[in-house]
Amino acid sequence: MLASSNSVVNRLVLSLLALPSFIFLGYLITGFPYPPTPPIIHSSLSSLPQSCSSWSVYPEDYYEGGAYVTLPYGRVRYWLLGPEEGSKVVLIHGLSIPSIVWKEVAPVLASRGYRVLLFDLYGRGYSDAPKVTYDVSLHTSQLALLMQHIKWYSAHIVGVSMGGGVATTFAVHFPHLVSGKVALVASAGIIESTDISRTAKLMSSPLIQTMSSLPPFRHYMRRLANASNFSEEGPIDPIQEIVRLQSAHLPYYNAAVASSLRDGPIRGLEYAFKGLANSTNQVLLIHGTADRTVPYKYASKIQTLVPQAELVTIEGGGHDITITHASEVNDALLRFLSSSGKSSAGPQLVLV
């Protein structure tokens, strides 16, 4: 009798112990998620006071024909250069430097009769920074919506660095918006993890990004940037300066760059390059032999994935060839954009 009573008690105790687990499991199965909320949108360079040196280094009207459009993930700054009837060309910048990186290229294309669209990617320059994952779809859909806004039904696409990965994937995701030519300058997209520095990996980690977003760190970065403005002698490099100013003053710039590095069009795009190879687009690759950010070997790797691509090699060119070797880049782009029909694939050596 006593044993039977103990058995009943034990079963009751076990049932009571298991009850919370069943309740929790039932909640997981039947629980309804919270309603979706719009993403947090962080401000761009346009929010900084006029006293900030960003307005002199990279002003809002750096190019003519500037305007804003509000898209689902915030305001986007864009510029239209050149004659309205000109052949349309889109220029896409890279990971950390906004459209100022095209300062030696865009005006030249416009002066040669091309209608040029430049824009700042989300999280850079004068475009807002949504608190989302900065994957390739975010960037390609941004361009597709922007082209819809300005009523461009197709255009030639040119991208530099990470912008090359964006351009490649855009041509695969939105083939009807590409006029038939894709040019990739020092293109990322298939970088291997071993070629990404340990510092970049560390700084892009979620833990470091959380720490760097704290107010004391943000305050320190702003003070450091302001102090540097007064301590430096000689001319300021606008490219390096705009990166520093964005990092110091824009609350989500570092996180956007870090997310692009982890989740964006920097690596893993072999499928996109293969898709580009299966398209009817003409493809031009321009790459410098001294590029330490995206080593020159990746130009050959991309050409293997896209056999029809023509490769223009710039001897001694680093990663910033749109600025340091703008003449060679412009010559290659103008020849490519003006050519008709299929060009024969194969490397072309440019000695500088």
C-alpha positions, 0 to 999 in steps of 0.5 A: 500500500505504501509503495503504491502511494509513493508511486502515485506521488512520484508520478505527480511530482514528475508531472509537475516538473514536466508541466513548465516544459509542456507549457513552454513548448505549447507557447512556441508552437502556438505563439504569434510573433509581434507585428513587424516594425519598420527598421531604425533609420540612421542619419547621413552626412546631411545631418551634420552641422555646416561647421563640420569639415565634411561639407568642404571635403564632400559637399552635398552638391559635389556633383551637379544634378543632385537630388534625394529620393525616399526609398523603403530604407531611407533617403538616397542621394543621387546625381545625374551628369551629362546630356539627357540624351546620352547613353546611360551609365551607372557608377557604383562605389565601393565599401567605405568611400561614397561617390567621391571615389568617381571624381576623376571619372564621372565628369570625364564620361559626362563630357564625352556625352554619357548620361551618368548616374552616381549615388551613395549606397545605404550607410555611406555619404548622403544616403541614410543608414537603415539598421538592417543586414547589408547584404547584396539584395539591399544594394541591388534593390536600392539601385533598381528602385532608384532607376525606377524613380528616375525612369531609366529602363536600362543602363550600362553598369560600372562598379568599383571594389565592392561596387563590382560585386553589386554590379555583377549581382545586379546584372543577374538579378535585374537583367532587363535593367542592363543595356548590355555592358558591365565594367568591373574595376578592382572588383570584389565579390569572391575574396577569400577569408584569408585575404581579409585582414585580421584587423578587418575581421575583428573590427567587423565582429558584432561584439566590437560593433556593439562596443563601438556604438556606445556613446563614450566611444562615439564621443571619443571618435568625434573628438579624435577627428576634430583634433586631427583637423587642426593638427594636420599640416599640408593638403588633406587627402579628401578620400581618407578624410571622408572615411574618417569623418563618416566613421567619427560622425555617422552613428551607423557607418561603421556597422554598415561597413562591418555588415557589408564585409560580413554579409555583403557583396565582398565574397561568395558571389561565384554564382553571380559571376557564372550567371554573368557569364551566361548572359549576353552582356559584354564584360570589362575587367580593370585591375591594378597589379599592386592592389593590396585590398583586392589582390590582382589574382582575383582578376584572373579568377573572375575571368575564369568564371566569366570567360568572355570578359576582357581584362585591362591590367594596369601595371603598378596600380593599387586599389584606388585606380579610379583616382591614381590612374584615372586616365587609364581607367577612363580610356578603358571605359570610354573604349569599352562603352563606345564599342559595338558588338562582342569584343574578343576576350583576353588580357590587355596590358597597359603600361604606366 
